[in-house]
Amino acid sequence: MNNYKKILLVLLVAALPFVVVAQMEHTLKARHVILTTSLLEYLPIPLNSGNFNIGTEFVLKDRKSLYANIGIIRSYSQNAAVERWFNIPSISTKGIKLQIEGRHYLGKHKIFEPAVLLFWPHIFQYKTQTQANTGYYVALASMYQYTATEREEGIDYYNPLYVHEQNIYTVYRNAVGLNVKFGYQCIKKYGLVVDYAVGLGGQYISSISANKFGNNDDKDVFLNKPFDEGAGFYPMLTYQIRIGWQF
């Protein structure tokens, strides 16, 4: 029941930006609706799951905007044997992810050519429309993620003979993060939106396991944190490619 309460709380928080914007209509200008999705979050790393997400942007005064994104995390398949280079072996994962960021657009639309060599997605952002929410921007972004991951372990005991059994346990993880981003948003004349950004910040991750009997030292590849247990602060790197449409 507590898990459902957590999910309900996150959904209520996700709705806050919409409520705030609705209550501040005098600060908004008439804009087209923008819907985007973050492509890299569909990759099955570090679990065999993806974040099926959608976001929208509210344009405010003085080249500022508020962006909100909500996603449902689901496994691509239920298979404890699924293990690739960067994956944590698991049976299934379910969860939710919320992202909110405040942006300030710099009013700079000409692409810095060396950036195309360093960050190749920039090449898709030529010939953007000149709008209040296009061009280079800086942002303060926050993130909350909750997941429940089912994993499998082998248990050995004597009863009174030697017995080996497989046990399924659940790992509950919460992550809260904050980072600073630098990006560029392109909106083509025909409506295509390409939003590319990089960022750096920190996150707090906590893990707790239920119905676990053995020891498992699997760690997050990039953070070197035990996946099943423990809590702490860790760096948070952002490499974001969002695409969508302006209606």
C-alpha beads as a LAMMPS data file, in Angstrom:
LAMMPS data file: protein, C-alpha beads

247 atoms
246 bonds

1 atom types
1 bond types

-500.0 500.0 xlo xhi
-500.0 500.0 ylo yhi
-500.0 500.0 zlo zhi

Masses

1 110.0

Atoms # bond

1 1 1 0.000 0.000 0.000
2 1 1 2.889 2.341 0.781
3 1 1 4.177 1.967 -2.782
4 1 1 0.838 3.109 -4.180
5 1 1 0.894 6.104 -1.846
6 1 1 4.346 7.027 -3.129
7 1 1 3.220 6.779 -6.744
8 1 1 0.117 8.886 -5.999
9 1 1 2.298 11.508 -4.309
10 1 1 4.610 11.665 -7.330
11 1 1 1.646 12.057 -9.686
12 1 1 0.329 14.928 -7.572
13 1 1 3.744 16.605 -7.646
14 1 1 3.865 16.103 -11.404
15 1 1 0.592 17.986 -11.727
16 1 1 1.847 20.998 -9.761
17 1 1 3.562 22.727 -12.712
18 1 1 0.321 22.537 -14.685
19 1 1 -1.653 23.997 -11.778
20 1 1 0.868 26.777 -11.212
21 1 1 0.869 27.742 -14.872
22 1 1 -2.917 27.722 -14.976
23 1 1 -2.998 30.091 -11.996
24 1 1 -0.490 32.441 -13.655
25 1 1 -2.091 32.912 -17.042
26 1 1 -1.213 36.595 -17.039
27 1 1 2.469 35.670 -17.235
28 1 1 2.030 33.469 -20.291
29 1 1 1.883 34.297 -23.945
30 1 1 -0.072 32.341 -26.528
31 1 1 2.175 29.547 -27.808
32 1 1 1.847 26.356 -29.740
33 1 1 1.820 23.152 -27.725
34 1 1 5.160 21.310 -27.610
35 1 1 5.395 17.605 -26.778
36 1 1 8.753 15.811 -26.591
37 1 1 10.207 12.506 -25.444
38 1 1 13.721 11.711 -24.211
39 1 1 15.225 9.129 -26.587
40 1 1 18.164 7.836 -24.542
41 1 1 15.902 6.888 -21.637
42 1 1 14.471 4.056 -23.724
43 1 1 17.852 2.289 -23.687
44 1 1 17.863 -0.819 -21.418
45 1 1 20.718 0.401 -19.173
46 1 1 21.436 -0.472 -16.355
47 1 1 18.306 -2.664 -16.230
48 1 1 16.427 -4.398 -19.018
49 1 1 13.818 -1.622 -18.954
50 1 1 12.975 1.724 -20.515
51 1 1 11.407 4.985 -19.392
52 1 1 8.351 5.582 -21.596
53 1 1 8.170 9.329 -21.152
54 1 1 6.497 12.459 -22.467
55 1 1 7.084 16.106 -21.630
56 1 1 5.834 19.579 -22.412
57 1 1 7.145 23.130 -22.083
58 1 1 5.414 26.239 -20.748
59 1 1 6.838 29.507 -22.101
60 1 1 7.002 32.363 -19.579
61 1 1 8.188 35.960 -19.788
62 1 1 11.730 37.185 -20.441
63 1 1 12.889 34.091 -22.379
64 1 1 12.128 31.797 -19.459
65 1 1 10.193 28.543 -19.494
66 1 1 9.135 25.599 -17.356
67 1 1 9.569 22.054 -18.675
68 1 1 7.927 18.981 -17.120
69 1 1 8.386 15.336 -18.092
70 1 1 6.770 12.237 -16.620
71 1 1 7.577 8.637 -17.478
72 1 1 6.531 5.093 -16.679
73 1 1 9.411 2.616 -16.279
74 1 1 8.730 -0.906 -17.507
75 1 1 10.795 -3.982 -18.406
76 1 1 11.189 -5.008 -22.029
77 1 1 11.059 -8.684 -21.028
78 1 1 10.851 -10.816 -17.907
79 1 1 14.030 -12.854 -17.876
80 1 1 16.425 -13.217 -14.955
81 1 1 19.160 -14.369 -17.326
82 1 1 19.176 -11.107 -19.269
83 1 1 22.606 -9.623 -18.614
84 1 1 24.609 -7.486 -20.977
85 1 1 27.694 -5.333 -20.589
86 1 1 26.105 -2.625 -18.462
87 1 1 23.045 -4.428 -17.106
88 1 1 22.074 -5.590 -13.633
89 1 1 20.543 -9.106 -13.872
90 1 1 16.835 -8.848 -13.063
91 1 1 13.464 -10.429 -13.735
92 1 1 11.389 -7.268 -14.075
93 1 1 11.329 -3.584 -13.152
94 1 1 8.424 -1.193 -12.639
95 1 1 8.572 2.441 -11.657
96 1 1 7.978 6.087 -12.353
97 1 1 10.206 9.060 -13.149
98 1 1 9.457 12.768 -12.870
99 1 1 11.618 15.571 -14.281
100 1 1 11.040 19.303 -13.871
101 1 1 13.355 22.070 -15.033
102 1 1 13.402 25.839 -15.211
103 1 1 15.052 27.253 -18.324
104 1 1 16.486 30.585 -19.374
105 1 1 17.051 31.061 -23.101
106 1 1 20.061 33.181 -24.014
107 1 1 18.677 34.601 -27.257
108 1 1 21.566 33.032 -29.194
109 1 1 20.503 31.023 -32.237
110 1 1 23.666 30.773 -34.342
111 1 1 25.196 27.342 -33.749
112 1 1 28.746 27.290 -32.380
113 1 1 30.475 25.189 -35.055
114 1 1 33.082 23.400 -32.844
115 1 1 30.200 22.103 -30.727
116 1 1 29.016 20.058 -33.716
117 1 1 32.327 18.169 -33.699
118 1 1 32.151 17.477 -29.966
119 1 1 28.425 16.719 -29.799
120 1 1 27.234 15.299 -33.121
121 1 1 23.433 15.578 -32.412
122 1 1 23.933 19.340 -32.742
123 1 1 24.048 18.858 -36.522
124 1 1 20.278 18.254 -36.588
125 1 1 19.602 21.676 -35.086
126 1 1 20.477 23.966 -37.981
127 1 1 17.855 26.375 -39.345
128 1 1 15.727 26.737 -36.253
129 1 1 12.876 29.194 -36.033
130 1 1 13.589 32.266 -33.927
131 1 1 11.242 32.059 -30.957
132 1 1 11.427 32.890 -27.272
133 1 1 12.060 29.209 -26.530
134 1 1 14.622 28.348 -29.206
135 1 1 18.405 28.535 -29.307
136 1 1 20.904 28.066 -26.498
137 1 1 19.648 27.850 -22.916
138 1 1 20.747 27.126 -19.361
139 1 1 18.540 25.163 -16.985
140 1 1 18.254 23.991 -13.407
141 1 1 16.765 20.493 -13.586
142 1 1 15.367 18.240 -10.858
143 1 1 14.551 14.531 -10.997
144 1 1 12.748 11.936 -8.891
145 1 1 12.687 8.215 -9.712
146 1 1 11.102 5.258 -7.932
147 1 1 11.584 1.647 -9.051
148 1 1 10.743 -1.831 -7.795
149 1 1 12.998 -4.498 -9.310
150 1 1 12.470 -8.233 -8.948
151 1 1 15.697 -10.243 -8.805
152 1 1 16.606 -13.892 -8.347
153 1 1 19.112 -15.473 -5.974
154 1 1 20.231 -19.010 -5.135
155 1 1 19.732 -20.242 -1.556
156 1 1 21.649 -23.213 -0.137
157 1 1 20.648 -24.882 3.131
158 1 1 20.306 -28.258 4.867
159 1 1 16.805 -29.640 5.613
160 1 1 18.266 -32.080 6.747
161 1 1 19.831 -32.833 3.362
162 1 1 21.574 -30.270 1.188
163 1 1 18.999 -28.185 -0.725
164 1 1 19.482 -25.532 -3.403
165 1 1 16.517 -23.286 -4.240
166 1 1 15.908 -20.153 -6.254
167 1 1 14.426 -17.209 -4.372
168 1 1 12.841 -14.082 -5.857
169 1 1 13.257 -10.831 -3.938
170 1 1 12.440 -7.177 -4.619
171 1 1 14.722 -4.136 -4.543
172 1 1 13.025 -0.778 -3.913
173 1 1 15.029 2.249 -5.004
174 1 1 14.436 5.986 -4.701
175 1 1 16.593 8.590 -6.433
176 1 1 16.428 12.382 -6.180
177 1 1 18.721 14.529 -8.318
178 1 1 19.541 18.130 -9.177
179 1 1 21.808 19.339 -11.976
180 1 1 22.704 22.296 -14.155
181 1 1 22.240 21.871 -17.893
182 1 1 23.379 23.684 -21.005
183 1 1 21.428 22.990 -24.156
184 1 1 20.038 24.063 -27.486
185 1 1 16.441 23.716 -28.659
186 1 1 15.608 23.777 -32.353
187 1 1 12.066 24.086 -33.716
188 1 1 11.796 23.598 -37.461
189 1 1 9.246 25.474 -39.555
190 1 1 7.295 22.284 -40.147
191 1 1 7.095 21.599 -36.381
192 1 1 9.902 19.144 -35.564
193 1 1 11.514 19.840 -32.174
194 1 1 15.089 18.734 -31.376
195 1 1 16.212 19.482 -27.819
196 1 1 19.814 18.582 -26.993
197 1 1 21.587 19.220 -23.677
198 1 1 24.414 18.138 -21.388
199 1 1 24.531 18.623 -17.649
200 1 1 26.312 17.972 -14.374
201 1 1 24.997 17.656 -10.840
202 1 1 24.374 15.264 -7.972
203 1 1 21.824 12.716 -6.820
204 1 1 20.862 10.858 -3.661
205 1 1 20.054 7.162 -4.156
206 1 1 18.655 4.788 -1.545
207 1 1 18.034 1.037 -1.940
208 1 1 16.293 -1.487 0.277
209 1 1 15.551 -5.163 -0.366
210 1 1 12.584 -7.271 0.712
211 1 1 12.570 -11.083 1.052
212 1 1 16.309 -11.298 0.397
213 1 1 18.323 -14.012 2.182
214 1 1 21.711 -14.146 0.487
215 1 1 24.452 -11.673 -0.353
216 1 1 24.644 -10.011 -3.748
217 1 1 27.378 -7.484 -4.472
218 1 1 26.186 -6.366 -7.931
219 1 1 26.895 -2.659 -8.362
220 1 1 25.748 0.135 -10.622
221 1 1 28.416 0.165 -13.308
222 1 1 28.884 3.918 -13.529
223 1 1 28.338 4.777 -9.834
224 1 1 29.984 1.805 -8.065
225 1 1 27.012 1.658 -5.675
226 1 1 25.597 -1.667 -4.393
227 1 1 22.332 -2.096 -6.256
228 1 1 20.398 -3.969 -3.562
229 1 1 21.085 -1.852 -0.496
230 1 1 22.589 1.289 0.976
231 1 1 22.213 5.001 0.368
232 1 1 24.430 7.925 -0.513
233 1 1 25.209 10.891 -2.732
234 1 1 26.578 10.289 -6.216
235 1 1 27.463 12.385 -9.285
236 1 1 24.805 12.857 -11.938
237 1 1 25.795 13.315 -15.576
238 1 1 23.167 14.262 -18.140
239 1 1 23.343 13.576 -21.862
240 1 1 19.933 14.378 -23.288
241 1 1 18.404 14.082 -26.740
242 1 1 14.709 14.906 -26.863
243 1 1 12.625 14.975 -30.004
244 1 1 9.019 15.951 -30.488
245 1 1 6.610 18.229 -32.272
246 1 1 5.216 21.726 -31.981
247 1 1 1.495 21.674 -32.739

Bonds

1 1 1 2
2 1 2 3
3 1 3 4
4 1 4 5
5 1 5 6
6 1 6 7
7 1 7 8
8 1 8 9
9 1 9 10
10 1 10 11
11 1 11 12
12 1 12 13
13 1 13 14
14 1 14 15
15 1 15 16
16 1 16 17
17 1 17 18
18 1 18 19
19 1 19 20
20 1 20 21
21 1 21 22
22 1 22 23
23 1 23 24
24 1 24 25
25 1 25 26
26 1 26 27
27 1 27 28
28 1 28 29
29 1 29 30
30 1 30 31
31 1 31 32
32 1 32 33
33 1 33 34
34 1 34 35
35 1 35 36
36 1 36 37
37 1 37 38
38 1 38 39
39 1 39 40
40 1 40 41
41 1 41 42
42 1 42 43
43 1 43 44
44 1 44 45
45 1 45 46
46 1 46 47
47 1 47 48
48 1 48 49
49 1 49 50
50 1 50 51
51 1 51 52
52 1 52 53
53 1 53 54
54 1 54 55
55 1 55 56
56 1 56 57
57 1 57 58
58 1 58 59
59 1 59 60
60 1 60 61
61 1 61 62
62 1 62 63
63 1 63 64
64 1 64 65
65 1 65 66
66 1 66 67
67 1 67 68
68 1 68 69
69 1 69 70
70 1 70 71
71 1 71 72
72 1 72 73
73 1 73 74
74 1 74 75
75 1 75 76
76 1 76 77
77 1 77 78
78 1 78 79
79 1 79 80
80 1 80 81
81 1 81 82
82 1 82 83
83 1 83 84
84 1 84 85
85 1 85 86
86 1 86 87
87 1 87 88
88 1 88 89
89 1 89 90
90 1 90 91
91 1 91 92
92 1 92 93
93 1 93 94
94 1 94 95
95 1 95 96
96 1 96 97
97 1 97 98
98 1 98 99
99 1 99 100
100 1 100 101
101 1 101 102
102 1 102 103
103 1 103 104
104 1 104 105
105 1 105 106
106 1 106 107
107 1 107 108
108 1 108 109
109 1 109 110
110 1 110 111
111 1 111 112
112 1 112 113
113 1 113 114
114 1 114 115
115 1 115 116
116 1 116 117
117 1 117 118
118 1 118 119
119 1 119 120
120 1 120 121
121 1 121 122
122 1 122 123
123 1 123 124
124 1 124 125
125 1 125 126
126 1 126 127
127 1 127 128
128 1 128 129
129 1 129 130
130 1 130 131
131 1 131 132
132 1 132 133
133 1 133 134
134 1 134 135
135 1 135 136
136 1 136 137
137 1 137 138
138 1 138 139
139 1 139 140
140 1 140 141
141 1 141 142
142 1 142 143
143 1 143 144
144 1 144 145
145 1 145 146
146 1 146 147
147 1 147 148
148 1 148 149
149 1 149 150
150 1 150 151
151 1 151 152
152 1 152 153
153 1 153 154
154 1 154 155
155 1 155 156
156 1 156 157
157 1 157 158
158 1 158 159
159 1 159 160
160 1 160 161
161 1 161 162
162 1 162 163
163 1 163 164
164 1 164 165
165 1 165 166
166 1 166 167
167 1 167 168
168 1 168 169
169 1 169 170
170 1 170 171
171 1 171 172
172 1 172 173
173 1 173 174
174 1 174 175
175 1 175 176
176 1 176 177
177 1 177 178
178 1 178 179
179 1 179 180
180 1 180 181
181 1 181 182
182 1 182 183
183 1 183 184
184 1 184 185
185 1 185 186
186 1 186 187
187 1 187 188
188 1 188 189
189 1 189 190
190 1 190 191
191 1 191 192
192 1 192 193
193 1 193 194
194 1 194 195
195 1 195 196
196 1 196 197
197 1 197 198
198 1 198 199
199 1 199 200
200 1 200 201
201 1 201 202
202 1 202 203
203 1 203 204
204 1 204 205
205 1 205 206
206 1 206 207
207 1 207 208
208 1 208 209
209 1 209 210
210 1 210 211
211 1 211 212
212 1 212 213
213 1 213 214
214 1 214 215
215 1 215 216
216 1 216 217
217 1 217 218
218 1 218 219
219 1 219 220
220 1 220 221
221 1 221 222
222 1 222 223
223 1 223 224
224 1 224 225
225 1 225 226
226 1 226 227
227 1 227 228
228 1 228 229
229 1 229 230
230 1 230 231
231 1 231 232
232 1 232 233
233 1 233 234
234 1 234 235
235 1 235 236
236 1 236 237
237 1 237 238
238 1 238 239
239 1 239 240
240 1 240 241
241 1 241 242
242 1 242 243
243 1 243 244
244 1 244 245
245 1 245 246
246 1 246 247
